Amino acid sequence: MKKVLKISLIIVIVALITIQFIRPAKNQGVEIAANQITAIHPVPENVQQILKVSCYDCHSNTTYYPWYNNIQPVAWFLENHVIDGKKELNFSEFATYAAYRRYKKFKEIQEQVKEDEMPLFSYTIPHRDAVLSAEQKSAIINWSANAMKEMDAKYPADSLKRPKK
């Protein structure tokens, strides 16, 4: 029994050491100003700062990586969060979205911030500065609602709904 336990422990240690050499690509792409949300929607400086601190690590093309991202399998876990986050909403590519998708994303931003669904609790544990205060939530919700009002005034109503296939 001791021999099996010892061999198992050695295998686990060797596996943990080996996976340290298998690293995912980092989310540090080129920022194209014309594609960013600020290119087509005004973002007040205070809201921009909140988004950078609380949202951009998972919802943009530039992620700030903490030291523990150098440890596997943590980096894989973080990579999956970033990939999923960017798939759902990417502020660096927001200007490339169709009007109906941008409109929907503004609505979802309001809902998720209001319901404390974003930022994710798992993100705020190590990133305490990403926790949104009531004032910050209000700023994001109001900004998002105003963006929707601007879109209502600028676009025909049917262009703000997903086309039926």
Contacts in CASP RR format, 6 or more apart in sequence:
PFRMAT RR
TARGET T0000
AUTHOR 0000-0000-0000
METHOD contacts of the structure
MODEL  1
MKKVLKISLIIVIVALITIQFIRPAKNQGVEIAANQITAIHPVPENVQQI
LKVSCYDCHSNTTYYPWYNNIQPVAWFLENHVIDGKKELNFSEFATYAAY
RRYKKFKEIQEQVKEDEMPLFSYTIPHRDAVLSAEQKSAIINWSANAMKE
MDAKYPADSLKRPKK
16 72 0 8 1.000
19 72 0 8 1.000
19 73 0 8 1.000
20 71 0 8 1.000
20 72 0 8 1.000
22 72 0 8 1.000
23 72 0 8 1.000
23 75 0 8 1.000
24 75 0 8 1.000
24 76 0 8 1.000
24 79 0 8 1.000
25 79 0 8 1.000
26 63 0 8 1.000
26 65 0 8 1.000
27 61 0 8 1.000
27 62 0 8 1.000
27 63 0 8 1.000
27 79 0 8 1.000
27 82 0 8 1.000
27 86 0 8 1.000
28 61 0 8 1.000
28 62 0 8 1.000
28 63 0 8 1.000
29 61 0 8 1.000
29 62 0 8 1.000
30 61 0 8 1.000
31 61 0 8 1.000
31 62 0 8 1.000
31 92 0 8 1.000
32 92 0 8 1.000
33 39 0 8 1.000
34 95 0 8 1.000
35 92 0 8 1.000
35 93 0 8 1.000
35 94 0 8 1.000
35 95 0 8 1.000
35 96 0 8 1.000
36 91 0 8 1.000
36 92 0 8 1.000
36 93 0 8 1.000
36 94 0 8 1.000
36 95 0 8 1.000
37 43 0 8 1.000
37 91 0 8 1.000
37 94 0 8 1.000
37 95 0 8 1.000
38 48 0 8 1.000
39 95 0 8 1.000
40 94 0 8 1.000
40 95 0 8 1.000
40 102 0 8 1.000
41 94 0 8 1.000
41 102 0 8 1.000
41 147 0 8 1.000
41 150 0 8 1.000
42 147 0 8 1.000
43 51 0 8 1.000
43 143 0 8 1.000
44 139 0 8 1.000
44 143 0 8 1.000
46 139 0 8 1.000
47 139 0 8 1.000
47 140 0 8 1.000
47 143 0 8 1.000
50 132 0 8 1.000
50 136 0 8 1.000
50 139 0 8 1.000
50 140 0 8 1.000
51 91 0 8 1.000
51 140 0 8 1.000
53 129 0 8 1.000
53 130 0 8 1.000
54 118 0 8 1.000
54 119 0 8 1.000
54 130 0 8 1.000
54 131 0 8 1.000
54 132 0 8 1.000
54 136 0 8 1.000
55 91 0 8 1.000
55 118 0 8 1.000
55 119 0 8 1.000
56 62 0 8 1.000
56 63 0 8 1.000
56 91 0 8 1.000
57 63 0 8 1.000
57 64 0 8 1.000
57 82 0 8 1.000
57 123 0 8 1.000
57 127 0 8 1.000
58 81 0 8 1.000
58 82 0 8 1.000
58 84 0 8 1.000
58 85 0 8 1.000
58 86 0 8 1.000
58 119 0 8 1.000
58 120 0 8 1.000
58 123 0 8 1.000
59 85 0 8 1.000
59 86 0 8 1.000
59 88 0 8 1.000
59 89 0 8 1.000
59 90 0 8 1.000
59 91 0 8 1.000
60 86 0 8 1.000
60 90 0 8 1.000
60 91 0 8 1.000
60 92 0 8 1.000
61 86 0 8 1.000
61 90 0 8 1.000
61 92 0 8 1.000
61 93 0 8 1.000
62 92 0 8 1.000
63 82 0 8 1.000
65 78 0 8 1.000
66 126 0 8 1.000
68 74 0 8 1.000
68 126 0 8 1.000
69 75 0 8 1.000
69 78 0 8 1.000
81 120 0 8 1.000
81 122 0 8 1.000
81 123 0 8 1.000
89 105 0 8 1.000
89 108 0 8 1.000
89 109 0 8 1.000
94 102 0 8 1.000
94 105 0 8 1.000
97 105 0 8 1.000
99 151 0 8 1.000
99 155 0 8 1.000
99 159 0 8 1.000
99 160 0 8 1.000
100 159 0 8 1.000
100 160 0 8 1.000
100 161 0 8 1.000
100 162 0 8 1.000
100 163 0 8 1.000
101 162 0 8 1.000
102 151 0 8 1.000
103 148 0 8 1.000
103 151 0 8 1.000
103 155 0 8 1.000
103 160 0 8 1.000
104 162 0 8 1.000
106 144 0 8 1.000
106 145 0 8 1.000
106 147 0 8 1.000
106 148 0 8 1.000
106 151 0 8 1.000
107 144 0 8 1.000
107 148 0 8 1.000
109 118 0 8 1.000
109 140 0 8 1.000
109 141 0 8 1.000
109 144 0 8 1.000
110 140 0 8 1.000
110 141 0 8 1.000
110 144 0 8 1.000
110 145 0 8 1.000
111 117 0 8 1.000
112 118 0 8 1.000
113 132 0 8 1.000
113 137 0 8 1.000
113 140 0 8 1.000
113 141 0 8 1.000
113 144 0 8 1.000
114 137 0 8 1.000
114 141 0 8 1.000
119 127 0 8 1.000
119 130 0 8 1.000
119 131 0 8 1.000
119 132 0 8 1.000
123 130 0 8 1.000
124 130 0 8 1.000
124 131 0 8 1.000
132 140 0 8 1.000
151 160 0 8 1.000
152 160 0 8 1.000
END
